[in-house]
Amino acid sequence: MPPSRNVDVAAGSSERDAYREHRTRPLGKPLTLPEPFEFDLDTADFL
C-alpha cells in the first residue's frame, strides 16, 4: 500500500490525554492551525 499523501494535526486543548479535534488535508493544500498558532500552514513544501 502506498504511503498517505495527507497531513494530520490533532488540535484543541487536551482532555484526558485526548485531543478534541483532528484535521486531515491533502499535501500541497493549506492546513489551518487553531489557537494558539492561528495561521495557515503551506504544506506544498512537504511534497
C-alpha positions in Angstrom: 0.0 0.0 0.0 1.5 3.4 -0.9 2.1 5.9 1.9 -0.5 8.5 2.8 -0.2 11.9 1.0 -2.1 13.7 3.8 -1.1 16.0 6.6 -2.8 15.3 10.0 -3.0 17.6 13.0 -4.6 17.0 16.4 -5.7 20.3 17.9 -7.6 21.8 20.7 -7.0 21.6 24.4 -6.0 18.2 25.8 -8.8 16.5 27.6 -7.9 13.3 29.4 -4.9 12.8 27.1 -7.1 13.1 24.0 -7.4 16.0 21.7 -10.9 17.2 20.8 -10.2 18.0 17.1 -8.5 16.2 14.3 -7.9 17.6 10.8 -6.6 15.9 7.7 -5.7 17.7 4.5 -4.0 16.6 1.3 -0.4 17.5 1.0 0.0 20.7 -1.0 -3.1 22.2 0.4 -3.0 24.8 3.3 -3.7 23.4 6.8 -5.3 26.0 9.1 -3.9 25.7 12.6 -6.1 26.7 15.5 -5.2 28.8 18.6 -2.7 29.5 19.9 -1.0 29.4 16.5 -3.8 30.6 14.2 -2.2 30.6 10.8 -2.4 28.6 7.5 0.5 26.2 7.1 1.5 25.9 3.5 2.1 22.1 3.0 3.4 22.5 -0.6 6.9 22.4 0.8 6.4 18.9 2.1 5.9 17.4 -1.3 
